[in-house]
Amino acid sequence: MKQFSKFFILIAFGGLISACGGDKAEQSNTGKLKSASGGKYFGGVFRINESEYIKNLFPHHLTDAYSYRVASQIYEGLFKFNVETLEVTKGLVEDYQVDETGTIYTFQLKQGVYFHDNACFADGRGRELTAQDVKYCFTMLCTKDINNQNFSIFQGILKGADAYYKASSNNNTPSFDVEGIRVKGKYEIQLELVKPNSLITVNLARPACFIYPKEAAEKYGIDMRINAVGTGPFSLDVDDVEEDISIILKKNPNYHLKDEHGNQLPYLDAVSIQFIKDKKTELFEFRKGNLDMIYRLPTEYIIEILEETMPGANGEYSQFQLQRSPEMMTQFLTLNNQSGVFKDKNVRKAFNFAIDRTKILDFVLNGEGYAPGHHALRLRFSPITILNRSTDIP
């Protein structure tokens, strides 16, 4: 997850992974680049594939990694995760204070942050984000609704959240506000917790706390699944969505961040995301020049690609760059011990001892795994394998 987050943040804030060389598709992707300060470049379309289609881009319904990676380019929250350390850093927050009880957080929002231009606004132009937007989104996160799958972010943590959630059952609109959410000014909002909670800023950095405008919710309702309106570096037009096939994210010309050289971000004109489920087909499209990077290689090709991307190698894949690093993920098998033969502890032990984890690592995962899980019925996955074209820009 860390590596994916890093990859997409690089797209938005400074990493232009582009194709160079003789391939026509590569030339078309880099031929329109414009020089910027500090040796940076503007322009280009980054082409990537996801093996699963998005389920829902609405922040309160985000529950899967594939949707999150797309939504994180469209929306922003008060906080975000540092892609190198996973530490929480400020996002839409300029500054904040915590009182002596550790329960009252006062946030000053960045000024001059605008929502994407969208038909949900009266004139089609995105308006400035204010504290009222944060209050609205957090109130909706405390509302019982089929499209809200993330109330746990505030449940038992934010003062008054549980009472509001209960009162909103059966599509009711409570006659009171969430007690712990208070707007203190146009750009200032205050949250009061039930008791001190060291994870509150972590929760506020999660995708469920992305900020969107009330106008979008009122216009699109449940169709915010793909009608996504945020403040992020890229925007999404429903005309650029082909269900289960592709999504194109276009540069937000009004994005509020600049790099250290004063260049307006993002650098890219667009991100084109394909949804090819078969990894062999994905690799084939990459080799044809239709994708700029692939994440996770087909297991049966890993050994070949590893050999051909070593220094001095001269093979089909030697022209590409391979990134490989351990991933923070564990996959495991579980046995239902509530009924049948698996109620017997000795039967479960027998299955556990019978499985040769090293053989699974060597012959099933074919080099993709990192280490066998000798202390349980599990395997530690895996070096992340990312194959991309040259990043050198002439």
N, C-alpha and C positions, 0 to 999 in steps of 0.2 A: 504494500500500500504506500509505503514511504516513497519507493522509487517512482510509482505512477504519479504521485502528487508532485514530486520534484520535476518530472518530465513536463507536466502540463503547466506548472508555474514558469518553467523555462520558456515555454512557448509565449507566455503572456509578458514576461518581464525581462527577457534578454537573451534567450537562446534561440538562434535561428539555425535549425538543422535543415540544411537544404542540399539539393543535388547539384553536383558540378561534374562536368565531363562532356563526353560526346553524345550522350543519349539525348534525343530530341525532347523527350518529356522533361529531362533534367534541365536542358537549356531554356525551355519555355518557363520553367519554374523560377529561374534565377536571372533571366535576361532583363527583367524590369526592376531590379533592385536599385535603390537610390542610396547614396552615401549619406551618413549622418555623423554627428560629432563623436569623437572618441573611437573611431574605427568601426562603428556600428553601421548596420544597413537596414533600410526600410524596404518592405515589399515582400512578395512571395506568398505562396500558399503551401502550408504544411499539410501533407497527406499521410494519414494514419488510419489504422484499422482497429476496430474493437470486435472481439469474438462474440459478444452478446449485445443485442439491441437494448436501448434504454427502456426502462419501465415507466418512469415518471420523473419529470424535471422540477415539479413543484416542491419547494424546500421542505414543507412539512410532511411530504410523502417520500422523501428520499431514503431508501433503505438498502440500495445496492451500489457497488463500487462503480459499475459502468455508467449509471445515471449520474453519480456524483462527479465523475471525471469530466463529464460534459457540463453539468450545472455549475461547477466551480469556475468555469471560464465566463459564465454569464452573470452569476450572483457574487456578492460579497457579504461578509458579516462584520460585526463589531471587532472581532478578533480573527486571527488566522494562524496556521501552524507554519513555523519555519521549516522549509523543505529539507534543510540539512540536519537539523537537530530535533525536529518535531516539537520544539518549545513553542509556547503560545506567544505571538507578537500582535501588535496593534494592527487593525485593519481599517474599518471606517471610524474608529475612535482616534481622536487627536491626543487625548489624555484622559485619565480617570483617577479618582480618589476612593479610598476605603475608610470608613469611619473607625473610631476606636473599638467598637463592638465587633467589627469584622462582618457585619451583616448588611450595611448600607453602602452600595456602590454608586458613585455618581460619575457619569460618562459625558465628556465633551466630544461631540461629533465633529468630523472634518467639515469645513464649509466648502462650497463650490463643487460638491459631488452631485452629479445628475443621473437620473434614470435614463435608460435608452429611449431614443425616439420610438414612439409606438402609437398605434391607432387607439389605444385605451385612453390617451390624453386628448383633451378637447381640440387642441390645435396640432396634434400629432407629434409634438415636440416634448421630449422628456423634461420634467421639472426637477428642481433641486430636492435632494433628500433632507428630511428634517427629523426631529425627535418624535413627531407624531407618527411617522412611518414605522419607527422602531416599536413604539407602543402598539400600533395596530398589528404588526406581525407577531409580537410576543403574546398579545391578547389572543390572537387566532391560534397560536400554539397551545394555549390553555383552554381551547374550545373543543368540545367533543364533536368530532366530525369524521365521516368515513374517509376523508381525504387527509386527515391528520394522524400520522402514524408515529409521532415523535413527542408526545406529551411528556414522556419520561424525562426529557431534558429538564423540565421544571417541577415535575411531580415531587412533592414533599420537600422541595428546595426553595422555591419562590413563594413568598408570603401571599396567601390568598389564591394561589393557583389551583389547589385542590378543590376549594369551595366553588370557584368559577367553573371549573371543568364539570363538577357535579350538577351545577345549576343549568349548564348548557345542554344537558341531555334532551333527547327527543326534539332536536332542532330549536330549542328555546334560546332566546337571547336574554341573558341575565340583566337585571335592572341595576347592576352595580359593576364597577370596574374591578380589575384584578388589583387587590390592595397593594401588592409589592411593586407595581409599575407606576411611576409618576413622572410626568413631563415637567421639567423645571424651567425650560426656556426653548426657544426655537431649535437650538442645537445642543440641548442638555437634557439627559434623561437619567432617572434614578431607579435602581432596582433594590428592593429590600428582601433579604433572605430570612427564612424561618430561623436559621442558626448559621454560624460560620461554616462555609463550605469551600475547601481549597480547590475544588474542581469547577467552580462557576465560570472562570474565564475559559477553561477547556471546553465546557458545554457551549459557551457562546461562540466558540470557534468552529463548532460542528455545523454541518450543512443545514440542519433543521433551523438554525438561527440566521440563515441568509435573509437579507432584507429585500422586500419587493413592495411596489406601490399598491395602495388600496384600489386604485382605478383598474389595475390589471385583474385583481381578484373579482371585482364587481362585473367587469366586462366578460371575462373568460370563464370564471367559476372553475368547474372541474376540468375544463379544457386548458387550464394552466399547466397541464401535463406537458404540453409542447409550446404553449404560448408563454414563453418565459421572458420576463422583463426585470432586469436588475441594473446594477451599476458597474458590472465587471468589464474587463478589457475587450470582450467579444459579445456580440448580440446575435439573436436568432430570429429569423423571419420564417413563419410557417411555410412559406413558399419554397424555402430551402430545406425542407424536411421531406424525405421519401421514406415512408414507414418501412422499417426493417431493412432498408437499403443504404441510406446515407443521410448525413446531416452536414450542413455547411455553416460554420460560425464566422461572421464577418467582423472586421475591425470596428470597434467603437470609437468614432472620431472625437468624441467628447470625454474620453477617459481622463480621470483626474490625476493619474500618476505620471511622473517623468523619471528617467534614469539619472544616474549621477552626472551625466554630461548635459542634462537639460533636454534630452530628446523626449518627445511625446511618445508614450507607450500606448499600445503594444507595437512591436516592430512589424509583425506580420500583417498582411492584408486579410488573410483568412486562414481558417483551419478546416480542412475537408476530412470528415470522418466516414469511413466505409464500415459496413457491418458484415464482414465475411466470417462465417462461423468455422469453416474448415481451415485448419492451419496450413495444410499443404497448398491449398488455393491461395491463401494469403502470401505464402512464401513465393509462389509463382508470380503473383501480381507485383511483389517487391522486385523480383529479378527482372521483370519486364519494364520496371521504372515507373510503375503506377502508384507506388507507395514510397515514402521517404524513410520510413522506419517500421520495424515490426518488433513487437514485444512478445516474448516467449516463443521460442522456435519449436517446430514440430519435433517431437522426441526422436524420431528415426533419423533426423538430419543433424542432430546436435554434434555427434562425434566428427562427422565430415566437416561441418562448419568450423568447429574448434580447430581442427588440423589445418584447414585452409586459411584461417585468419591469423595464424601464428606468424611472427616475423620471419621474412624470407620465403614464405610459402608462395606458390604460384598456381593457384587454382581458380575455379569459378567464383569463389567467395572471397578471394584475397583482395579484391578491390573495395570491399566493404569494411566498416569498423564494427567490431563486436565489443559490447560492454557486458561484463559479467560480474555479479556481486551477490553475496548471500542475501536472501530475502527473509523478512520477519514473518514467517508463516509456518504453521504446523497443521498437517492434515492427519486425521486419525479415524480409526474404525471403532464402532461401538457395538456391543452385543446387548440385546434386550434380555435382561435377567429377571423379568417379571413373570415369565411363563415358559413352559416347555423345558427342553433339556438344559437350556442356559441358566436355569435356576440353580443348577449344580455348579458350585464354585470350581470343582475339579475339571468339569467339562470346559469351562471358560479358560482355565489354566492350560488345558491340553491344546486348545486352539492357539493360545498365545505362544506356547513353546514350539508349536509345529510350523509357525510362519518364519521363513528365512528372510529376514529384512534386508540382508546384504544382497541376496539374489534379486529382490524386487528393485533395489537401488541400481544394480548393475545391468539387469536384463529388461526390466519393465520400464524404468525411468530412463535407462540408456544414457546416463551421465547428467541428467537434469537435476537429480536430487543432490542434497548437500551432505546429509549424514543419516544413517539409520537410527531409529528410536529404540535403543536396546532396553529401555526401562519401562516401556509400555507398548501397546499395539499401535504404533504410529511411526511416521516417517517425517523427518525434518526436510522440508522443501525450501529452497532449492537455490542454486545460483540464478538470479534473474538474468535472462539472456535477452539482450537488445541488439538488433542488427540494424545499422543505419549507413547511409551513404556518406561520402566525404563531407566534412563541415568546412573545408577550406573554400574561401570566397576570393577569387582573383581580383 
